[in-house]
Each structure stands twice: as structure tokens, then as C-alpha cells.
Amino acid sequence: LIALLLVGLVCSETVILSLQPGEAVGPAPCIRTCVGTTGKGTTEWKKYDGEKKIETEVDISGCNFVSTPIITTSVDGGAYMDKITGTASVFNAKKDSFKMRVYGMVDGDRKAWNKARTYHWNVNWSATGYTCA
């Protein structure tokens, strides 16, 4: 009974302090935080700029944002993620998708794509934005 009473006292509020210029701002009840992963072993890494960079496009359309959200990312996997750069870099962010590019010199090997596939690198992400204007 005490646990049920304490749950009722917990309050959470999300506030968006700023967005990119021109992005739609909605009322507070329309703020949503949506999280996900591209999945270990299922992330579609593609070569970018030769062998040394790779990228993946992340679909966030299920979040139903009406404008580009604020996105935070990290890379997870079996090994060598600490040897790459760009794990927090978001490119071409839109209301329904974004790209992430990473660069890696793993044990002197510039082929990050091979390491990403071998060690099942995936993108964990969190996006906060508006679902109504």
C-alpha cells in the first residue's frame, strides 16, 4: 500500500528549452521522448567516403514528431566502439529519420565497416520533440 501511495507522488516533466530556428514549437502536452535501437546484428552500416567511414540511417517515424526532435545517440556492440569517433554525431536529422556517421581506426585497420559487422555495432538513440503543433 505504501508503494502505491509513493508512485502517485512521483511527478515527471519534460521541457524543451530550445529548438533549431524555424522548427515548430508545440504545447507542453505534445512533448514526447522516444527511444530505440537499430538492433545488434541488424543495423545496416554502409561504407561512406571509402573504407574509413561508415553510416547508417535511423528510422524514427514511429515517434510521430511534427518537427525535427533533439536527438542523442551512442554506439553499442561487442567490441572496439571505444576506438571510433562520431558516436554522438547526427547528420540530416528530420522529423522521421537521421543518419549517423562514424570513423574508426581499429587496431590500425581503417575498415570500420568490417568491425561494425563482426562486432554487431548498433545505434542506441533518444529523441525528444513535439507530436502536435
C-alpha positions in Angstrom: 0.0 0.0 0.0 2.8 2.4 0.8 4.5 1.7 -2.5 1.2 2.6 -4.3 1.0 5.9 -2.5 4.6 6.8 -3.3 4.0 6.1 -7.0 1.2 8.6 -7.0 3.6 11.3 -5.6 6.2 10.9 -8.4 6.0 13.7 -11.0 7.9 14.0 -14.2 8.1 16.9 -16.5 9.9 17.3 -19.8 10.7 20.8 -21.0 12.2 21.7 -24.4 14.3 24.9 -23.9 15.3 25.5 -27.5 15.0 24.1 -31.0 16.6 24.8 -34.3 15.4 28.1 -35.9 12.2 27.6 -37.9 11.2 24.3 -36.1 7.6 24.1 -34.9 7.0 24.6 -31.2 4.0 22.9 -29.7 2.2 23.0 -26.4 3.8 21.1 -23.4 1.3 18.2 -23.5 2.6 17.4 -27.0 6.2 16.8 -25.9 7.3 13.2 -26.4 10.6 11.4 -25.6 11.0 8.4 -27.9 13.9 5.9 -27.6 15.1 3.0 -29.6 18.0 0.9 -31.1 18.9 -0.2 -34.6 19.5 -3.6 -33.2 22.6 -5.7 -32.7 23.3 -7.7 -35.8 20.6 -6.0 -37.8 22.0 -2.4 -38.2 22.6 -1.6 -41.9 26.0 0.0 -41.9 27.1 1.4 -45.3 30.5 2.5 -46.4 30.9 6.2 -46.7 34.0 8.0 -48.0 35.8 4.8 -48.9 36.7 2.2 -46.2 37.3 4.5 -43.3 33.8 5.9 -42.6 30.5 4.1 -42.2 27.0 5.4 -41.8 23.5 4.2 -41.0 20.1 5.8 -41.4 17.8 5.5 -38.4 14.1 5.5 -38.8 12.2 7.3 -36.1 8.9 7.7 -38.0 7.1 5.7 -35.3 7.6 8.6 -32.9 5.2 10.8 -34.9 7.1 14.0 -34.4 5.8 17.1 -36.3 9.2 18.7 -36.4 12.8 17.7 -36.1 13.4 16.5 -32.5 16.5 16.8 -30.4 18.5 13.5 -30.8 21.1 11.9 -28.6 23.0 8.8 -29.8 25.5 6.2 -28.7 27.0 3.1 -30.3 26.8 -0.3 -28.6 28.3 -3.6 -29.7 30.6 -6.4 -28.8 34.0 -4.6 -29.0 36.0 -1.7 -30.4 33.3 1.0 -30.0 35.8 2.9 -27.9 38.2 3.2 -30.9 35.8 5.1 -33.1 34.8 8.8 -33.3 31.5 10.3 -34.2 29.3 8.2 -32.0 27.3 11.3 -31.0 27.2 12.8 -34.4 23.8 13.2 -36.0 23.5 14.1 -39.7 20.5 15.1 -41.8 18.1 15.0 -38.8 14.4 15.2 -39.9 11.2 14.6 -38.1 11.2 10.9 -39.2 14.9 9.9 -39.6 18.5 10.8 -39.1 21.9 9.5 -40.2 24.9 8.7 -38.0 28.4 8.5 -39.4 31.4 7.1 -37.5 35.1 7.0 -38.3 37.4 4.3 -37.0 41.0 3.2 -36.9 40.6 -0.1 -35.2 43.9 -1.8 -34.4 45.5 0.1 -37.3 42.7 -1.1 -39.6 40.8 1.7 -41.3 38.0 -0.7 -42.2 35.4 0.3 -39.6 32.7 -1.4 -41.7 34.3 -4.8 -41.1 34.4 -4.2 -37.3 30.8 -3.0 -37.3 29.6 -6.1 -38.9 31.8 -8.5 -36.9 31.0 -7.0 -33.5 27.4 -6.1 -34.2 27.6 -2.4 -33.6 24.2 -0.7 -33.3 22.9 2.8 -32.6 21.0 3.5 -29.4 19.1 6.7 -29.6 16.8 9.1 -27.7 14.7 11.8 -29.4 12.6 14.5 -27.7 10.3 16.6 -29.7 6.7 17.7 -30.4 3.9 15.4 -31.7 1.4 18.3 -32.3 1.8 22.0 -33.2 
